[in-house]
Amino acid sequence: MTSFHIFKSIFNSSFEFYGLSEWLLEIMPDNVDINRCKINRSHHGWIFRRHNARSKFICMNCMKSQIQLHKEKLKINTWTSVYTTILFRARLDKSFNGQNIGRIQMRIFEQGCHTCNIYSIGILDENEIKRTFYWLYIWILETFYNVKFIDNELEDICIQSKGYNRRQLPHDSSRCDGCRAGWCKYLYRCKNKNSLKRHTVMSI
């Protein structure tokens, strides 16, 4: 998995470049209820946003098992997913001296290995992390500073899809914590496809 230290380092440099150095990045506490059905848009001042990124998963459990068996050719169980769900929640507070201090907390949802069913967090490369924080920056401007953008969500989908046309295994929704919590974009794409099928009108 990509360490939080790397995320924080890229976040700090990116948000300083964007002129939002008053925002801080933290790990979302484990006691936060992240089930989407139970979360209002504003929850104790926190506003939630999910982002889907591309990452590579390596099952360390399968790797260790194969090494212990002393196989000559190790077949490490790896997969790539464009449905790696990152959940953010943000809040803008006033400090003692009247300055605005923004806090952003993040959590990356795990996916399960189809061989041993052990869950892990994917590895995001530097460009993917920068892309993630760019769209987080756009969302911060819209949500907390009333800056308006046009069709940025559609552009987000286009950018994430670009260059990811290599053949991949279908997304395993049953082994995706993002799907289980109701945040994964895969759920909404499936819902939209089913909705289109139900509303298709055939003319004779």
Wavefront OBJ file of the C-alpha trace (Angstrom):
o trace
v 0.000 0.000 0.000
v 1.004 3.624 -0.486
v 1.980 5.132 2.868
v 0.050 8.078 4.286
v 3.349 9.974 4.525
v 3.535 10.018 0.713
v -0.078 11.204 0.430
v 0.521 13.968 2.959
v 3.736 15.132 1.294
v 2.063 15.403 -2.131
v -1.033 16.998 -0.588
v 1.003 19.680 1.212
v 2.981 20.649 -1.884
v -0.118 20.564 -4.107
v -2.358 22.644 -1.848
v 0.434 25.114 -1.194
v 0.782 25.519 -4.970
v -3.004 25.966 -5.269
v -2.927 28.672 -2.588
v -4.772 26.629 0.035
v -1.981 26.040 2.552
v -4.467 26.500 5.423
v -5.870 23.017 4.689
v -4.504 19.988 6.552
v -4.705 16.296 5.615
v -5.377 13.622 8.244
v -6.244 9.942 8.413
v -9.952 9.405 9.002
v -10.472 7.865 12.481
v -11.622 4.254 12.619
v -14.679 5.156 14.712
v -16.269 7.238 11.911
v -19.424 5.560 10.595
v -18.798 5.552 6.832
v -21.914 3.689 5.701
v -23.350 5.988 3.046
v -26.945 5.186 3.980
v -26.328 6.542 7.492
v -24.475 9.723 6.521
v -26.169 13.004 5.784
v -24.473 15.498 3.479
v -23.440 17.481 6.541
v -22.479 15.375 9.559
v -21.313 17.367 12.599
v -19.938 19.981 10.217
v -18.172 17.404 8.032
v -19.020 17.143 4.341
v -18.186 13.908 2.513
v -16.894 13.264 -0.994
v -15.762 10.069 -2.654
v -13.219 9.733 -5.439
v -12.357 6.721 -7.555
v -8.714 6.280 -8.550
v -6.597 3.680 -10.286
v -4.279 1.521 -8.210
v -2.446 -1.786 -8.259
v -3.139 -4.455 -5.664
v -0.597 -7.040 -4.564
v -1.758 -9.829 -2.266
v 1.035 -10.175 0.275
v -0.637 -13.224 1.801
v -0.454 -15.151 -1.488
v 3.123 -13.968 -1.987
v 4.195 -15.251 1.440
v 2.447 -18.579 0.896
v 4.191 -19.131 -2.430
v 7.597 -18.235 -1.000
v 7.072 -20.720 1.841
v 6.297 -23.447 -0.694
v 9.705 -22.765 -2.377
v 8.206 -22.683 -5.840
v 10.655 -21.945 -8.613
v 8.227 -19.680 -10.469
v 6.298 -17.429 -8.128
v 2.878 -16.383 -9.425
v 2.090 -13.391 -7.251
v -1.598 -12.533 -7.195
v -1.929 -8.950 -8.460
v -4.703 -6.944 -10.066
v -5.368 -3.376 -11.159
v -8.572 -1.528 -10.332
v -9.889 1.827 -11.550
v -12.523 1.514 -8.814
v -10.170 2.159 -5.917
v -12.463 4.240 -3.718
v -11.047 7.048 -1.585
v -13.423 8.716 0.866
v -12.752 12.279 2.006
v -14.532 14.377 4.571
v -13.749 18.059 5.078
v -14.581 20.841 7.495
v -13.574 24.512 7.696
v -13.041 25.734 11.265
v -12.127 29.024 12.902
v -8.928 29.075 14.932
v -8.287 31.110 18.081
v -6.885 34.034 16.089
v -9.822 34.093 13.671
v -8.011 32.402 10.796
v -9.783 29.680 8.814
v -8.282 26.226 9.254
v -9.454 23.495 6.905
v -9.270 19.829 7.837
v -9.513 16.981 5.358
v -9.629 13.371 6.479
v -9.233 10.468 4.088
v -9.760 6.731 4.003
v -8.938 4.303 1.199
v -11.238 1.315 0.934
v -9.720 -2.143 0.666
v -10.368 -4.864 -1.911
v -10.205 -8.611 -1.354
v -8.020 -11.126 -3.149
v -10.101 -13.553 -5.251
v -7.733 -16.409 -4.276
v -7.375 -16.130 -0.483
v -9.992 -13.425 0.259
v -7.485 -11.358 2.300
v -8.157 -7.610 1.997
v -5.560 -4.947 1.256
v -5.176 -1.343 0.080
v -4.005 -0.612 -3.444
v -0.807 1.157 -4.479
v -1.306 4.532 -6.164
v 1.494 6.069 -8.192
v 2.500 9.712 -7.803
v 0.592 10.948 -10.866
v -2.613 9.290 -9.693
v -2.259 10.856 -6.232
v -1.686 14.295 -7.773
v -4.749 13.819 -9.993
v -6.790 12.827 -6.953
v -5.755 15.933 -5.030
v -6.436 18.146 -8.041
v -10.086 17.055 -8.069
v -10.176 17.353 -4.293
v -8.991 20.954 -4.706
v -11.781 21.625 -7.240
v -14.323 20.206 -4.782
v -12.946 22.324 -1.897
v -13.284 25.484 -4.008
v -16.862 24.632 -4.965
v -17.976 23.517 -1.514
v -16.280 25.987 0.835
v -15.494 29.021 -1.346
v -18.526 29.023 -3.703
v -16.354 28.871 -6.817
v -18.402 27.517 -9.734
v -17.102 25.110 -12.367
v -18.889 23.601 -15.352
v -19.032 19.864 -16.052
v -15.952 19.101 -13.944
v -17.416 15.757 -12.888
v -17.780 14.670 -16.521
v -14.222 15.799 -17.209
v -13.091 13.864 -14.127
v -14.548 10.651 -15.532
v -12.940 11.252 -18.941
v -9.501 11.884 -17.461
v -9.656 8.819 -15.219
v -10.794 6.619 -18.103
v -8.128 7.841 -20.524
v -5.398 5.278 -21.076
v -7.162 2.556 -19.070
v -8.477 0.589 -22.036
v -6.292 -2.435 -21.445
v -8.289 -5.584 -20.840
v -8.971 -6.091 -17.150
v -10.988 -8.461 -15.021
v -14.494 -7.206 -14.148
v -14.723 -5.311 -10.879
v -15.436 -7.734 -8.027
v -18.093 -5.802 -6.157
v -18.485 -8.577 -3.568
v -14.849 -8.053 -2.494
v -14.869 -4.256 -2.548
v -15.284 -2.416 0.762
v -16.180 0.723 -1.204
v -19.155 -1.083 -2.748
v -20.117 -2.547 0.613
v -20.198 0.908 2.219
v -22.134 2.368 -0.725
v -19.433 4.746 -2.031
v -17.867 2.986 -5.038
v -18.591 4.580 -8.420
v -19.075 1.087 -9.845
v -22.447 0.876 -8.100
v -23.703 4.023 -9.817
v -22.480 3.006 -13.241
v -24.292 -0.308 -12.868
v -27.401 1.525 -11.655
v -27.274 3.911 -14.633
v -26.864 1.034 -17.084
v -29.843 -0.797 -15.579
v -31.873 2.413 -15.637
v -31.109 2.883 -19.342
v -32.144 -0.701 -20.049
v -35.451 -0.262 -18.228
v -36.241 2.966 -20.085
v -35.247 1.804 -23.556
v -38.120 2.341 -25.992
v -38.267 0.154 -29.093
v -40.007 1.532 -32.153
v -41.524 -0.755 -34.760
l 1 2 3 4 5 6 7 8 9 10 11 12 13 14 15 16 17 18 19 20 21 22 23 24 25 26 27 28 29 30 31 32 33 34 35 36 37 38 39 40 41 42 43 44 45 46 47 48 49 50 51 52 53 54 55 56 57 58 59 60 61 62 63 64 65 66 67 68 69 70 71 72 73 74 75 76 77 78 79 80 81 82 83 84 85 86 87 88 89 90 91 92 93 94 95 96 97 98 99 100 101 102 103 104 105 106 107 108 109 110 111 112 113 114 115 116 117 118 119 120 121 122 123 124 125 126 127 128 129 130 131 132 133 134 135 136 137 138 139 140 141 142 143 144 145 146 147 148 149 150 151 152 153 154 155 156 157 158 159 160 161 162 163 164 165 166 167 168 169 170 171 172 173 174 175 176 177 178 179 180 181 182 183 184 185 186 187 188 189 190 191 192 193 194 195 196 197 198 199 200 201 202 203 204
